[in-house]
Amino acid sequence: MALTLSQVATLGMNGNVAAAAVQTINGAGATFPYPLYSKWFSEYRKVDPSLEINYQSIGSGGGVRQLLEKTIDFGASDAPMTAEQMAKTQLPILHIPTVLGAVAITYHLPGFKGDLRLSSEVLAELFLGKITKWNDPKLKALNPSLAASLPDTFVMVAHRSDGSGTSAIFTDYLSKVSPEWKSKVGAGTALKWPVGLGGKGNEGVTGLIKQTPGGLGYVELVYAETNHLPVARLKNRSGVFVAPSPHSVSAAAAAEAANMPKDFRVSITDAQGKDSYPISAFTYLLVYQRMKATQAPQFRKFLDWALTDGQKLAQPLSYAPLPAELVKKVKEEVAKIQAVQAVPAGK
C-alpha cells in the first residue's frame, strides 16, 4: 500500500524502516527558463530525495492564470505580475528572481553566412510588416559586407500564440525603442500581432523558424542554440552591435542594478552600457508568501540551493547567474515565505 504524507518513516512488519514519503510541489509557467528549471529540479532531487517538484512549461500567461486560480503551488513568469494581477490574488505573492536570460532574434536564411546585424528601428519595422524582403535596402545598409548574400526572400515572422513572458520582454523592448510599435501594438504577454504566424511556447516559435526559409522570430537564447539557429547582433543604446550571451546579459543587469526595486519587479531591456544586450531580462518564480506547512520548509531550502549551487548550472545553458550582490537580497525575500497550517481558499 502506498504511503500517505503522514506515514513518514514508519516501521514495517519485518522491522525495516519504510521509505520516507515524497512531498510533491506543483508549478507551471514560463517556457523561457524551462531548460534550466528542468535541470534544477532533477539535480535537487539528488540533494533532497523526499521532495519532488513538478513543473509544466505552459507559458508565463498560463502560469499567472493558474496562480490566480490557486491550482498550483507556485508559478513562473518572465514578466513581473501587474498591479491588477497582484490585486486579484488576494494573497501576498513574492517575486523571486532566479536567473537572467536573453531574448534572441533568430532566423533561417539558407546560404547566408555571417553575423546579421539589426537596429531597433529595423527590428520594429520587420515585426510591423513594413520590411517584407530580406534584401531590403535598410537591411543591406546595416550589413554592407554581407549585402550581396541577403536573399530576395520574403520575411516570414514567427511570434508566440500563447500568453508569453518572452513576448512581454520582447514587446517591452520594442515599445521603448519604437514609438510606432508602442502606439500600434504595445507591450504585454498576449498581443494582436500585425503580421506573422503564431507558435506555442519557445519550442513552437523555434519550430516555425526552423522549418520556414526566410523565417524570423524571437526565442530564449538556449532554444536557438540547441536547434543550431543563428542569432542576430542588436544595436544597443551605446551604438554597439551586441550578440546575446551570459556576459552581455550580465552587463545589462549590472547597468540597471541601481534601479532595482525592493520587490524585484523591474525591466532591464534597452539597458545602458556598451556591453549590454538590449533584450535581457530576469525570470521569476511567483511564490505564495504563505505556503502549506508541509511544503514551505522544503521549498525554502530548494530556493536557497537554486540561488547558490543552482546558479552554477545557469551559464552552461546560456543563462546568466544572478549578480552576487543581488543573491543576498533575494535570499532575504525567500526567508519571508511562511509555513501555515490553514490552506488558502482554492488551494
N, C-alpha and C positions, 0 to 999 in steps of 0.2 A: 504494500500500500504506500502511496506517495506521502511524503512528509508534508505537514502543514507548516506555516511560518512559526507556529508556537512550539513545534516539535523539533527544537534545535538541539542537536547532540543528545538525543535520548539513547538509553541502553537497549539493545536488542536482547532476545531470549538467549542468544549464545554468548552474551557478555561483551560483544564488540560494541564500540561506540558508533552509532549511526551517523551518516554524513550530515553535516550541518545543512539546514535549509538554505536555499538560494533566495536572496532578496532581489526582486525584479523592479527596475525603474524604466519607465517608457517615455521616450521623447520623439519629437518629429519636427521637421522644418527644413532649413536651408540645404540646398544641394551644393552650394559654394564650398563649404568646409567638409563635405561628406568623406572624401578620401582620407582626410586626417582624422576625423571623428571615428571612422570605422577602425582605423589603426589604433587609436587611443583606447577604444572600448575593448578591443581584443587583447591589447597589451596589458591593460589594467586588470583584466580577468586573471592574469598570472600573479598580480600583486594581491588581489583580494578575490579568491575563487567563490566567495559567498555573495558577490554582487554581480548581477547581470544587467547591463544597460542595453536596452533595445532602442534602435533609432531608425525612423522612417525618413528617407530623403525625399520629401514631397514638395519642397519649395518653401521659402520664408513665409509667403502668404498663408499657406496651409498650416504651417507651424503656429503662426499667431492665431489663426482661426481656431485651431484645436485647443490652444491655450485659453482662449476666451471662453470656449465651450467646456473647459475643465475636463477634457477627456484624456489628457496626457499629464505626466508629472513634470515635464519641462519642455520648452520649445527652443527653437534655434532660428535666428534671423540675421541677415547681413545688414538690414536696415533697422535702426532703433524703432521701437514702437512709438506711435504718435501719441500725443496727449489724449486724443479722443479714445484711442485703443486702451490706453492705461486706465482711463476713467471707467471703461466698460468692464474691466476685470473685477472691480470692487474688492480686489485683493492686492496687496503690495507685490510688485514684480521687480526683481533685480535684473539688471543688465550686466552680465559677466563677460567682458571681452576675453576671447580665448586665443586668437592669433590674428595676424593681418594677412591680407591677400590682395592680389591684383586681378582686375577685370581686364583680360587681354582681348585685343581686337585681332581676330584670326580670319584667315581667308583661304580660298582654294583656287589657285591660278596655275594650272598645269604648264610647265615650261618656264615659268617665271622664277628667276634665281636672284637672290639678293634680299636686302632688308627693306621692306616697304616702309615709307615714311608718310605720316599723316599729321596734319594740323587739326586743331579743334574745329576750325571753320569747315574744312573739307569733310571731317568725320560727321559733323552735323548735317551737311548737305547730302552725304551718302545715305544717311538714315532718314532724311526727309524726302528722299527720292528725287532730289534736284540734280544729282550726278548719277547718271544711269549707265555709263560705259567706263570700263577700266582704263581706256586710253584718253579719258577726259583731259583737256589742257591743264586743269588745276592739279590733277594727279601727276602729270608729266612734269610740271614745274617743281613739285616737291621732290621728285625723283629723277633729276636730269640725267644721271649716269645710267639709269635703267629705263628711261622713257621709251626706247625703241622696243623693249620687250614687254611693255604693258599692252595686253591684247585688246582687240576690238570685240570685247565680250561684254554682255550685259551684266551689271552688278545685281546679284541675287541676295537681297538682305534676309538674314535669319534673325529672329528675335524670340523671346520667351512667350509662350501661350498661357502659362500659369502665373499665379501671383509669385513674384520673384524678388528676392533681395538683391540678386545680381542685377536685375533690371533697375531696381531703385538706385543702386550705386551708379550705374551707367548713366541713367537719365538725370540723376542729381548733378553729375559732371556736365552733361550736355546743357542743362538748364543754367549752369553757372557761366558757361563759355559762349552760349548762343542765345541771344535774345529771341530770335525767331523760334528756336526749339522751345524755349520757355513759354512763349505766348501761344504756340500752336499745339504743343503736346504736353509739356510739363514733366514733372518727376513723380515717381511712385512705383509701387510693386506691380500694378496692373494698369496698362495704358491702352489707348486706341492708337495703334501704330500706323503711320502714314503709308508705309509700304512694307512688303516682305511676307515671309512665311513664318509661322509660329511653331516652336518645338517645346516639348515639355521637359523642364529641367535643363541643367547644363548639358546633360547627356543628349537630350533631344536636339538642342541647337548645334552641338558638335556633330551629331549625325547628319543633320541637314547640310552643313557646310562641307563635310567630308564627301558627300555623295553628289554635290552640286558644283560643277565647274563655274567659276565666277562668284561663288558663294562668299559672303562676308557676314560676320556676326561677332558677338561678344560672349565670352565664357570665362570662368575662373581659369587661371593660367595652367593649372595641372591638367585640365581636360584637353587643352590644346596640345600640351607636351606629350601626354600619353597616347594621343591619336596622331602624333607626328605632323601636326599642322603648324605652319609658320605663324608668327605674331608680328604685328606692326610696331614700329617705334613711334611714339607720340611726342609731339612738340609740347613741352611743359611751359610754365609761366616764365621761366628764365630763357626761353627760346632754344632749349636744348632738346634734341630728339632722344628719348629715353626708352629703352626696352623694359618690359615688365620682368621683375626678378625680386627675390627676397631682399636684396640690397636696396633697390630703388624704392621698394615699398617701405622698408625701414626708414629710409631717408625722408619720405613723405610724413611718416608718423612723427619723426623727430622734429620736423619743421613745424608741426602743428601741436606739439606737446603742451605748449603754454596755454592753448585754448581748450584743453580737456576739462569738461565739466565734472562735477562730483559724481554724477550718475552715469558717466561714460557715454552718454548718448551724443555722438559727435560725428560730423562729416569731415573727412580729410582729403576729399577729392580736390583737384586743382591746387595742390599744396605749393607753397613757396619752395625754393631751393633748386639748384641746377641739377642735382642728382635725383630729384623726386619724380617718381612715375605718377602721372596725373589722375589715374583711375585706381586709387588704392583705398582700402577700407579695413576697418575692424570687422570681425564677425562675432556674434554674441550667442551665449546661451541665455535663455529667458527662464528665470527660476522663481517659483513662488517663494516669497520670504518665509512663509510658514508652511513647512512640509510635514508630511506624516512622520510621527516619531520613529516609525520603523525604517524610514528612508533617510532622514536628514543627516544623521551622523556619518553614514557611509558615503552619501553623496558629497558632503563637505570634504571628506578625505579624498575622494576622487578628484574634486576640483582643485584641491591643493596639489595633488600629484600632477594634474594637467598643466598647472601653472609653473611647475618646476621641471620634473623629469619629462613630462609630456612635451614641453617646448623644444626639447632636443630632436623630436620627431618631425618638427614643422618644416625646416629647411630642405631636407631630402625630398619632400613632397611639394616644393616650390612655394610654401607659405613662409611668412616672416614671423619669427617669435616675437612676443611682446617685449618692449624695452624693459630692461631690468628695473628701472625706477618706477615703472607702471605696475609691475607684478606685485610689489608690496601693497600698493593701494587697492588692487583688485582682490588680494587676499583679505584685506580688511572688509571688503564688500561680501566676500564668501562667508566670513565669520558672522555676518548678520542673519544667515539662514537659521531659522528657529525650528526646533522639533516640537510639534504639538500633537496631543492625543486626538483631538477632535479633527475630523476630516472636513475641509471646506465644502460647502454645498456644491454638488455637481461632480465631485471627485470620488 
